[in-house]
């Protein structure tokens, strides 16, 4: 369980590679600071840890999240062997503080972790990347793990929920309201996209669409647009949901999609 932790204790500025994916939330009240310093993380570290990176041959693309966003999976914990070592945001790991590692959520995101096997819960602050083990979505510190019962169980199925940013936890009523009424920013009519394919036959477009859908998160979507040209029907496969042209260009570069056209449907 613990061996994967060593893969995370790298210098984010020096090792993580790629381009920032700016997938922001529509409400300023519920979105994390963009590259601004907090009492935990510098602006440079925020920027570095939001770049895409590759570990063990798998590419990860960090993305911004909003209050009420959830995820379900396996949680593990780490303890004394890593006490005092650097985490991705530049802090020293403190096994007695309630912190955690997540592969894609921003540094300083406040997360409620609920152990679905015993009902126990706690709130942690993300300050590291990982865990890089299949099926695991979060790695809790010793203190947080103990509150969840992970010190005895080792791993457990959990639900994690975004409840605040930069050390501040939003009031319960705000979290409930945002989780039930927030609009998905990917559905904005002004969103930008990338054309990832164009086919004369629908079957080819559908195959590409399905391939992209396997790896997409909640904030992006794939659509097939039909259009008529002087040469006949064309089926264009579009990757949509970017809040700006720059975000689309950054993602295109990060994913090696050089030459792909930026569109605004």
C-alpha positions in Angstrom: 0.0 0.0 0.0 2.7 2.4 0.9 5.2 1.9 -1.8 3.3 4.1 -4.3 3.8 7.0 -2.0 7.4 7.4 -3.1 6.3 8.2 -6.6 4.5 11.3 -5.3 7.2 12.9 -3.4 8.7 14.7 -6.3 9.3 18.4 -6.9 6.2 19.6 -8.8 8.1 22.4 -10.4 10.8 20.2 -11.8 9.0 17.0 -12.7 5.4 17.6 -13.7 5.1 18.4 -17.4 2.5 19.7 -19.8 0.3 22.6 -20.0 -2.3 24.0 -17.6 -5.9 22.9 -18.1 -8.1 25.8 -17.1 -11.5 24.2 -16.5 -12.9 26.7 -14.0 -16.3 26.9 -12.3 -19.0 29.4 -13.2 -19.3 30.8 -9.6 -16.5 32.8 -8.1 -17.8 32.0 -4.7 -17.0 28.3 -5.1 -13.9 28.2 -7.2 -10.3 27.8 -5.9 -7.8 30.6 -6.2 -6.2 30.7 -9.7 -2.4 30.7 -9.1 -2.8 33.0 -6.0 -0.7 32.3 -3.0 -2.3 30.9 0.2 -0.7 30.4 3.6 0.0 26.8 2.4 1.0 27.0 -1.2 2.8 29.6 -3.4 1.4 30.9 -6.7 4.2 29.1 -8.5 3.4 25.8 -6.9 -0.3 26.2 -7.7 0.6 26.8 -11.3 3.0 23.9 -11.4 0.7 21.4 -9.8 -2.1 22.2 -12.3 0.0 21.1 -15.3 -0.6 17.7 -16.7 2.0 15.0 -15.8 2.9 11.4 -16.4 3.6 8.7 -13.9 4.3 5.0 -14.8 3.3 5.7 -18.4 -0.2 7.2 -17.5 -1.0 10.8 -18.1 -2.9 12.8 -15.5 -4.6 16.2 -16.2 -5.4 18.2 -13.1 -8.6 20.2 -13.2 -10.4 22.8 -11.1 -13.4 21.6 -9.1 -16.5 23.2 -7.5 -18.2 22.9 -4.2 -20.3 19.8 -3.9 -18.3 17.8 -6.5 -17.9 14.2 -5.4 -16.0 11.0 -6.3 -16.1 7.4 -5.0 -13.3 4.9 -4.8 -10.6 3.5 -2.6 -8.7 5.4 0.1 -5.3 4.4 1.6 -3.1 6.2 4.1 0.6 6.9 4.8 2.5 7.5 8.0 5.9 7.7 9.8 8.0 6.6 6.8 7.1 9.9 5.0 6.9 12.2 8.0 9.0 15.4 7.2 9.4 14.7 3.5 8.3 17.2 0.8 4.9 17.1 -0.7 3.9 18.4 -4.1 2.8 21.9 -2.9 6.2 22.4 -1.1 5.1 21.6 2.4 6.7 19.0 4.7 4.5 16.1 5.2 3.1 16.1 8.8 1.5 12.8 9.7 -0.3 14.5 12.5 -2.1 17.0 10.3 -5.2 16.2 8.3 -4.0 16.3 4.7 -4.2 14.1 1.7 -3.0 13.4 -1.8 -5.2 13.4 -4.9 -4.1 12.9 -8.5 -6.0 15.8 -10.1 -7.8 18.1 -7.7 -6.1 21.5 -6.9 -3.8 22.0 -3.9 -5.5 23.3 -0.8 -8.9 21.9 -1.9 -10.8 21.0 1.3 -12.3 17.5 1.0 -14.7 15.6 3.2 -13.8 11.9 3.2 -16.5 9.4 4.3 -15.6 5.8 4.9 -18.5 4.0 3.3 -17.7 0.8 5.2 -18.1 2.2 8.8 -19.7 5.6 8.3 -16.8 7.6 9.8 -15.8 10.9 8.1 -13.2 13.6 8.4 -12.1 16.7 6.4 -8.7 16.9 4.8 -6.7 19.5 2.7 -5.1 18.3 -0.5 -1.4 19.1 -0.5 0.1 16.3 -2.7 -0.3 14.2 -5.8 -1.3 10.5 -5.8 -2.0 7.7 -5.0 -0.8 6.1 -8.2 -2.4 2.7 -7.6 -5.3 1.6 -9.7 -8.7 2.1 -8.1 -7.4 4.5 -5.3 -8.6 8.0 -5.4 -7.1 9.6 -2.3 -4.3 8.9 0.1 -4.9 10.3 3.6 -2.4 11.3 6.2 -2.0 9.2 9.4 -4.2 11.6 11.5 -7.0 11.6 8.9 -6.7 7.9 8.3 -7.0 7.1 12.0 -10.2 9.1 12.2 -11.6 7.1 9.3 -10.5 3.8 10.8 -7.9 3.2 8.0 -5.1 2.6 10.5 -6.8 -0.8 11.3 -8.5 -1.4 7.9 -5.6 -0.4 5.6 -7.8 0.6 2.7 -11.5 1.3 2.4 -14.1 2.4 0.0 -14.8 6.1 0.4 -16.8 9.0 -0.9 -15.0 12.3 -1.2 -16.7 15.7 -1.6 -15.3 19.2 -2.2 -16.3 21.4 0.8 -14.0 24.4 0.5 -10.7 25.9 -0.6 -7.5 27.3 0.8 -8.2 26.0 4.3 -11.7 27.3 4.5 -14.7 25.0 4.7 -18.0 26.3 3.4 -21.1 26.2 5.7 -23.1 23.0 5.3 -26.1 24.7 3.8 -23.9 26.2 1.1 -22.3 22.8 0.2 -25.8 21.2 0.0 -27.1 24.0 -2.2 -24.1 24.1 -4.5 -24.1 20.3 -4.8 -27.7 20.2 -5.8 -28.1 23.3 -8.0 -24.7 24.1 -9.5 -24.7 24.3 -13.3 -22.0 22.4 -15.2 -19.7 24.9 -16.8 -19.1 22.6 -19.7 -22.7 23.4 -20.9 -22.1 27.1 -21.5 -23.1 28.1 -25.0 -19.9 30.1 -25.4 -17.6 27.1 -24.7 -14.6 26.3 -26.9 -13.6 23.0 -28.3 -11.1 21.0 -30.3 -11.9 19.2 -33.5 -10.3 15.8 -33.0 -11.4 14.1 -36.2 -13.4 14.5 -39.4 -14.9 11.6 -41.3 -17.0 10.9 -44.4 -18.6 8.0 -42.7 -20.5 8.1 -39.4 -19.0 4.9 -38.2 -15.5 6.4 -38.2 -16.7 9.4 -36.2 -18.5 7.2 -33.7 -15.5 5.1 -33.1 -13.4 8.2 -32.3 -16.1 9.6 -30.1 -16.3 6.5 -28.0 -12.5 6.3 -27.7 -12.3 9.9 -26.3 -15.3 9.3 -23.9 -13.5 6.6 -22.1 -10.9 9.0 -20.7 -12.9 12.2 -20.2 -13.9 13.6 -16.9 -17.2 15.4 -16.0 -16.1 18.7 -17.5 -15.6 17.7 -21.1 -17.9 16.1 -23.6 -17.6 14.7 -27.1 -20.1 15.5 -29.9 -20.4 14.6 -33.5 -21.5 17.5 -35.8 -22.8 16.8 -39.2 -22.2 19.2 -42.0 -22.5 19.4 -45.8 -19.5 20.2 -48.0 -19.1 20.4 -51.7 -17.6 16.9 -51.5 -20.5 15.4 -49.5 -21.4 14.8 -45.8 -18.8 15.4 -43.2 -18.9 14.1 -39.6 -16.8 16.2 -37.3 -15.8 14.9 -33.8 -15.6 17.8 -31.3 -14.1 17.8 -27.8 -16.1 20.5 -26.0 -16.3 22.2 -22.6 -13.3 24.5 -22.5 -14.1 27.9 -20.9 -11.6 29.8 -23.1 -9.6 29.5 -26.3 -6.4 29.4 -24.2 -7.7 26.5 -22.2 -8.5 24.6 -25.4 -5.0 25.3 -26.8 -3.3 24.3 -23.6 -5.1 21.0 -23.6 -4.4 20.4 -27.3 -0.7 20.9 -26.6 -0.7 18.7 -23.5 -2.4 15.8 -25.2 -0.2 16.0 -28.4 -3.1 17.1 -30.7 -0.9 19.4 -32.8 -2.8 20.6 -35.8 -6.2 20.0 -34.3 -8.5 23.0 -35.0 -10.0 25.1 -32.2 -13.7 25.6 -32.6 -16.4 27.6 -30.9 -19.8 26.0 -31.7 
